[in-house]
Amino acid sequence: MTPYDLLAAYDLRVRATFAARVPRDWVASQDGPLTRCLTPRGGFAMAATSLEELSAGELGGLIDRTVAFYERHGQRFEWKTFDHDRDGFTGELRSRGFVPE
């Protein structure tokens, strides 16, 4: 099994099923390939499936909708990223004011 195969298995079995496994007091919702979670301590978003199929405009729209979603809910949030996410994705987040931690 190659490292790519392991990452693909992780994405399929962990990331893609995350919304169905959140704690009871969390609320998870999907927007295309993205999972958004509202928790008692704040929110977070992460790609549940590949972002590769999105055009640059669609990716930008997804980011904008996510920022607006958390603003509507009055919650701060963090964007969970993974090293094997779409090339340029973290750069796109940084260009919109996100800061890596």
N, C-alpha and C positions, 0 to 999 in steps of 0.2 A: 504494500500500500504506500502510495506517495504522499508527501505532505499536502499536495492539492486534494487528494482523495480524503484525507483526514479533515481538512477544512470544509470540504463539501459535505461530509457526513455531519460535522458539527452544525453547520448552517441548517441542514435539513432536520436534524433531530432536536436541536436546542433552540436556535434562533427562530425558526419558522413555527415552532409550537409554543413559544413563550407566552403569547397572549392567553392561551388556554390554561396556563399554569400559575397565574399570578395569585397572590394572597387575596383573601376575601374582601379586605378593605381597600384594595386597589381597583382601579377601573382602567381596563386596556381597550384601545380601539385601533383599528387599522385604517390606513390611508394608502392604498396600493401596497407597495413593498415595505411600508413603514409601520411600526408599532409605536403607539403613544401610550404612556401610562401616567395616570394621576394617582399619587400616593399621599398618605397623610403628611409626609415630610417634603413634598415637592414632586416634580415630574421628571420624566426622562423619555427620550425617543431613541429608537434604534432601528436599523434596517433589519427586517425579519427575513427578507429574501433579497436577491440581488438588485442592485440599483443600475446595473449595466444597461438594461433595456430602455432606461429613461433618456430622453434627449436632454441637452443642457437646459433648455427652457422648462421642460417638465420637472427636472431636478430642482431648479430654482423655485418653481411654483410649489413644490412639495415642502421645501424649506420655509418659504413664506407662509404657507398654510399652517405649518407646525408652530411657528412663532406666534401667529395670530391665535391659534388654538389655546396655547398656554396663557396668552394675554387675556383672552376671554374668561379663562378660569382663574385668573389672578394668581397663577403659580409660576415660580421660577422653575427652570428645568435645565437638565444637562442632556447633551447629545452623546450617546454611547457610540463609539466608533471602534472598528476593528482594523488591524493592519491589512487585511485582505479585502476591505471594502473597495469600491470603485476607485480607480486612479483619479486623483484630483478632488475627491470628495471632501477630505479634510481641508484642503485649500479653499474650496468653495465656502465651507462653513467659516473659516477664518476671515474670508473677504466680507462676510456678513456680520462680523463682530464676535463670533464665538472664539473662546480662548481655550487651548488645550490645558488639561490639568494632569 
